[in-house]
Amino acid sequence: MQTQSGFAVVNGARLYYEVAGTGHPLALIHGFSLDTRMWDDQFEAFARQHRVVRYDVRGFGRSAPPEGERYMNTGDLKALLETLGLARADILGLSMGGGIAIDFALTYPEATRTPIPVDTTLGGYPRWSPEWEAAYAPIPARAQAGDLAGARQLWLGHPLFGPARENPGVAARLGQMVADYSGWHWVNANPGRGATPPAAGRLDQIAAPTLVILGERDLPDFHAIADALHRGVPNTRKAVLPGVGHMSNMEAPRPFNENVLDFLAGI
């Protein structure tokens, strides 16, 4: 399958992207500290039916880090899609990428056929658990103390990735991506911003059909967010993948791909 790859300068930032396939456009947005490679089990499979775009969000993978200017990840994605001549797309993202997908649907409804948030974050989500905060706080602290390698190891050892660590192949792929992550967001004040007002208070404004995917073994915070989306977005289907955790697309690629493609075929 022929893949086009390169860099696009959008909103003053240099973003890496890959495009393959024909059909209705489908954008893939990776999770925090990861990059386009997390979609290796989806990219070609989806490109058999869709025009698939995967890219590195600003500050991750091969894309340039923020340089102090205010920006929105949704604006970067919109500009990238326009650069590629794509006016309207399905927007699929995992974790951080899912939060971007939700914000995109609210900010650019005319450019969104459907959002598909997976094991997702949510802008304005007000109730991160003490367990989450206690497990995450030492990671940026370690990076800010100058021990970036130690921060990466703490992050890979976070309970978020517990189920993924049980699969040696998935663990190795995650380890490589995190090893390649610059750590920029752990040691710098990120000038990026999300949707305003935050998405959590505006879910009823998402008119597009929405598929929420969740790994059965993901952490309680992400179950709560998926439930909030299922309740709050008017036209929502929720799919729970059994036996897998936060990295559901990497841990269970076949059922993940089937859920996504079946949903898209029904729109």
Order of alpha helices (4+ residues) and beta strands (2+ residues): beta-beta-beta-alpha-beta-alpha-beta-alpha-beta-alpha-alpha-alpha-alpha-alpha-alpha-beta-alpha-beta-alpha-alpha
